């Protein structure tokens, strides 16, 4: 058993949520409290009806998520939203969320995990909207080899290859990074790995003769919460459960 307040303090020290810019109303940090005690951790990309139900069924007292309960404007607690919040409160389930701070964490984050997964060597960061840090890395291999490696880990990736036959410099941005990348004023890379992209991203890739790999918003963001849960579980000697959503998007 561990103290919820101590776990929150531990997570905040790692992620610095109040010092990191994010989208309006994202609210990084503790989003729902419980009785103050934690017996089992859960980790999921999203705090939604599916993951909350699975967390409760698995005896989870604290659910660590990447996409939390609060986004955009305030809305009434009615219908499915009321049912979600009622289940959280009724089951004594605490929810801790970290969005951009977890995407960009140098060790535990989604972007850092993508670098390791694809054997990319960190070079430097590019800063986009909301202070979002996107790592620029070197690959130094053929496009064919890089293509194969991407599909090994992300078999449903959409590949758009208009760039050189050798992949040298890769810009990485997990989740919905395609729109941020397409808005960059300078292109000093020949390949892009991201999770999700808008329609005009294709035009951007074509115009700049890039090799681009869109691997799935969900698929590129499973790593951060898993890494965070593992770190918390080890520090506080707690069991933890990964809650898979099988989200194809």
Helices and strands as residue ranges (DSSP letters): E 2-3, H 4-15, G 17-19, E 29-32, E 37-38, E 40-46, H 49-57, E 62-67, H 79-90, E 94-97, H 100-103, H 110-117, E 121-127, G 129-131, E 133-142, H 143-153, E 158-161, E 166-173, H 178-182, E 191-194, H 200-207, E 211-214, G 219-221, H 223-236, E 239-242
